[in-house]
Amino acid sequence: MNLKTKLRNYYFTAIFSVFFALAGFSYNTWRMEITEDNNNTRTAAFEVLIVLAEFEQILYTAHYDKNTVDGSARIGWVKIGLATDLSALISPAVEVKMEMLTGLWSESWSRIENDGDAVDELVSAVTDIRMQIKTILKSLN
């Protein structure tokens, strides 16, 4: 083999190696970004599910137990605010549903102690959000 052929093979191998390394690095970077996004979504989703369960507990305590200390509307506002903030990390659909729940809570928080329909409506909205979150969690790769 002459020197020209050896150099051509060397250059071809070097160029192919650089291309292969760049492709591998690009894929790895993309995959890590997707994984990080999925982890953030999962963490936010689990936190929202916990907060929604606590919110439901506040509703039930205020309505069924007539306990305005543990079923305080102020605590409900804090839970709704936290869930709304975290919902932006899950998906636009969950964020919209949380904003709707916030509006519903704004309209009915003062009636939950005595109005079973208001409680049922709020619980239904919470259940709808939970279902949406579960669907999103199942779809993550």
C-alpha positions as CSV (number, residue, x, y, z in Angstrom):
1,M,0.0,0.0,0.0
2,N,1.4,3.4,-0.9
3,L,1.4,6.4,1.3
4,K,-1.4,8.1,-0.5
5,T,-3.8,5.2,0.0
6,K,-2.9,5.0,3.7
7,L,-3.5,8.7,4.2
8,R,-6.9,8.5,2.5
9,N,-7.9,5.6,4.7
10,Y,-6.7,7.4,7.7
11,Y,-8.6,10.6,6.8
12,F,-11.8,8.6,6.0
13,T,-11.5,6.8,9.4
14,A,-10.9,10.1,11.3
15,I,-13.8,11.9,9.6
16,F,-16.1,8.9,10.2
17,S,-15.0,8.7,13.8
18,V,-15.7,12.4,14.4
19,F,-19.1,12.2,12.7
20,F,-20.0,9.1,14.8
21,A,-18.8,10.8,18.0
22,L,-20.9,13.9,17.2
23,A,-24.0,11.8,16.4
24,G,-23.6,9.9,19.7
25,F,-23.0,13.0,21.7
26,S,-26.1,14.7,20.1
27,Y,-28.3,11.7,20.8
28,N,-27.1,11.5,24.4
29,T,-27.7,15.2,25.0
30,W,-31.2,15.0,23.5
31,R,-32.0,11.9,25.6
32,M,-30.8,13.5,28.8
33,E,-33.0,16.5,28.1
34,I,-36.1,14.4,27.5
35,T,-35.3,12.4,30.7
36,E,-34.9,15.6,32.7
37,D,-38.2,17.0,31.4
38,N,-40.0,13.7,32.2
39,N,-38.5,13.7,35.7
40,N,-39.7,17.3,36.3
41,T,-43.1,16.4,35.0
42,R,-43.3,13.3,37.2
43,T,-42.2,15.1,40.3
44,A,-44.6,18.0,39.7
45,A,-47.4,15.5,38.9
46,F,-46.9,13.6,42.1
47,E,-46.8,16.7,44.2
48,V,-50.0,18.0,42.6
49,L,-51.7,14.7,43.3
50,I,-50.7,14.9,47.0
51,V,-51.8,18.6,47.2
52,L,-55.2,17.7,45.6
53,A,-55.7,14.9,48.1
54,E,-55.0,17.4,50.9
55,F,-57.4,19.8,49.3
56,E,-60.1,17.2,49.2
57,Q,-59.5,16.5,52.9
58,I,-60.0,20.2,53.6
59,L,-63.3,20.1,51.7
60,Y,-64.6,17.0,53.5
61,T,-63.5,18.3,56.9
62,A,-65.2,21.6,56.4
63,H,-68.4,20.1,54.9
64,Y,-69.0,16.8,56.7
65,D,-67.2,17.5,60.1
66,K,-68.2,21.2,60.1
67,N,-64.6,21.8,61.3
68,T,-63.5,25.2,60.1
69,V,-60.1,25.0,61.7
70,D,-58.8,21.9,59.8
71,G,-61.2,22.7,57.0
72,S,-60.1,26.3,56.7
73,A,-60.7,28.1,53.5
74,R,-57.3,29.8,53.9
75,I,-55.6,26.4,53.9
76,G,-57.6,25.6,50.8
77,W,-56.4,28.7,49.1
78,V,-52.8,27.8,49.8
79,K,-53.3,24.2,48.5
80,I,-55.0,25.5,45.3
81,G,-52.3,28.1,44.8
82,L,-49.5,25.5,45.1
83,A,-51.2,23.0,42.8
84,T,-51.8,25.8,40.2
85,D,-48.2,26.8,40.3
86,L,-47.0,23.2,39.9
87,S,-49.5,22.4,37.2
88,A,-47.5,24.6,34.8
89,L,-44.7,22.1,35.0
90,I,-47.0,19.2,34.0
91,S,-48.8,20.2,30.9
92,P,-50.9,23.1,29.5
93,A,-54.0,21.0,29.7
94,V,-53.5,20.4,33.5
95,E,-52.7,24.1,34.0
96,V,-56.0,25.1,32.3
97,K,-57.9,22.6,34.4
98,M,-56.2,23.9,37.6
99,E,-57.1,27.5,36.6
100,M,-60.7,26.3,36.2
101,L,-60.6,24.7,39.7
102,T,-59.2,27.9,41.1
103,G,-62.1,29.8,39.6
104,L,-64.6,27.3,40.9
105,W,-63.0,27.5,44.4
106,S,-63.1,31.3,44.2
107,E,-66.8,31.1,43.6
108,S,-67.7,28.5,46.1
109,W,-65.3,28.4,49.0
110,S,-67.7,30.3,51.3
111,R,-70.4,27.7,50.7
112,I,-68.6,24.5,51.3
113,E,-69.6,24.1,54.9
114,N,-73.3,24.0,54.1
115,D,-73.6,23.3,50.3
116,G,-73.1,19.7,49.3
117,D,-73.5,20.5,45.6
118,A,-70.5,23.0,45.8
119,V,-68.4,20.3,47.5
120,D,-69.5,17.7,44.8
121,E,-68.6,20.1,42.0
122,L,-65.2,20.8,43.5
123,V,-64.5,17.1,44.1
124,S,-65.5,16.4,40.5
125,A,-63.1,19.0,39.2
126,V,-60.3,17.5,41.3
127,T,-61.1,14.0,40.0
128,D,-61.0,15.4,36.4
129,I,-57.5,16.8,37.1
130,R,-56.3,13.6,38.7
131,M,-57.4,11.6,35.6
132,Q,-55.6,14.1,33.3
133,I,-52.4,13.8,35.4
134,K,-52.6,10.0,35.3
135,T,-53.0,10.0,31.6
136,I,-49.9,12.3,31.2
137,L,-47.9,10.1,33.6
138,K,-48.7,7.0,31.6
139,S,-47.6,8.7,28.4
140,L,-44.1,9.6,29.5
141,N,-41.2,7.7,28.0
